[in-house]
Amino acid sequence: MPKLELFDPAVVKTVNERGSESLPLILVNGKTVSMGGYPNKEELAAMTRLGGGANS
């Protein structure tokens, strides 16, 4: 298991407060945008403000 000091401080804080159930944790520009599950393609595009059509 990797040492926690190798991770972003926001990730360490969240895992310490909420436990491993908060993983996967997705940060965009230092802000938590998703926690505890994998977003679908549309949700991920919205989180990162990447628009696009059906071929994105």
Secondary structure, 3 states (H helix, E strand, C coil): CCCHHHCCHHHHHHHHHHCHHHCCEEEECCEEEEECCCCCHHHHHHHCCCCCCCCC
